[in-house]
Amino acid sequence: MADHKRLAAQQGAWLCFEDEAGQTLRSPKGRTWGRKGHTPIVSLPVKGTGRVSIVGLIATRLAIPQQRPRLIYRLRTHRGRKGERRGFGEADYAAQFDAAHQQLGGPIVVVWDNLNTHTSAEMRRLIAARP
């Protein structure tokens, strides 16, 4: 058994897999075929600007097999305003984990990728400040 699974099972903790994704709000470019000399008109939804980002985690409990997995997520919409952050920062991830800890009602063990925000000194400091 992997170390994170063993640790979660020994502590009776929730094993959480976290990841993030983003998508632009702009309509895709419309293309179609048309007869020579007859320009086709393709209507698209209203042009959107900005992006939407989502961070989510799947939580499962190994110690209690009959317990159903949970999905906890947060959305952020970016409109490209000056000074507005496009992605999630360390404080946003810490708030996500605080919410997960509160909703799940127990300790959590998080498995995530090596995104620079996840491995930063600020993130290590925020995690160390929590039980």
N, C-alpha and C positions, 0 to 999 in steps of 0.2 A: 504494500500500500504506500502511496506517495506521502511525503512528510506532512503536507498541508491537510490531507485526508485524515491521517493518524492524529494530528494535533486537534482537528475539529471533533473527531469522534471521542477522544480522551476528555475533552473539556465540555462535551455536550453542546458544542457551538454550531452555529449555522455556517455552512460553507458557501461563500458568495463569489460568483464569477462576474466581473465587472468589465464593461466596454462602452465605448462611445462612438457616435457616428454623426454625420452632418449631411445636409442636403440644401441645395440652392432653391429659392422660391421663384426663380425666373422660369417662364415657360420654355419648353424645348423649342428649337427652331423648327418651324413647319415646312415640310417639303412634300411635293406631290408631282404627279405627271400631268401634263396638259398638251393639247394639240398645238402644233406650231402656229404662232400668231395669236393664240388665245391664252393669255396669262391667267392661270387659276388663282382664285381668291381663297386663301386658307385663313379661317378665323381662329384665333387662339384666345385663351382666357386672358383676363387683364394682366398686363405685365407686372409681375411682382419684383420687388427688390429685397435683397437681404438673404439671410440663411436661417435655417432652423437646425439646432443641435440637440441631441438627446444623449443622455448618459443613463445607463440602466444596469441593474444587476439581478441575476437569478440566484435565489437563496434556497438551499436544500439542507436538510438535517439528516446526517448519517446515523446518529444515535437512535432516531425514531423513524424507521422505514415507512410507516404508514402516514407520516406527515407529508402533506402536499408541498411542492416547491412554490416559492413566491417570486413575483416580479415587482421590482421597485424601480421607478424611473423618474427623471426630471427632464423637462423641455426648456429650451431657451431660444428665443427668436431674436435675431440680430438685424437691424435695419440699416446698418452702415453709418450710424451717427458718429460724430467725432468723439473719441474717448471711450467708445463702447467696445467692450471685449468681445471678440468673435467666438472664443471657445470657453470651455470650463477651466477654472483655475483651481489652485490648491484648496482655497476656502470653500469652493463649490463642492469638491469631492468630499471634504471633511463634513460638510452639511449633509451630503448624501448618505455618508456612513452613519452619522448621528441619527438621521431619520430611519435608516434601516435597523439600527440597533434598537431604537424605540419601538418600531413597528413589530419587529421580530421578538422582542422581549428576552433577549439573551445575548451572549457573546457572539461575535462574528469573526470568521477568518476569511480574508479577501484574497482572491487570486486575480491578478491583472497583468497586462502587458508592460513593456518597458518604455512607455511614453515618458518623455522628459518631465512632464508635470507629475507623474506618479513617482519618479525616482529622485525628485529634487530635495534639497536640504530642508526647504520650507515644509514639504509634505511629511518628511520624517519627523520634523518638530511637531507638527499638528497631530500626527498619530501618537507620538510619545506622550503628548499631553492628555491622552484619553486612556481610560482603563482597558 
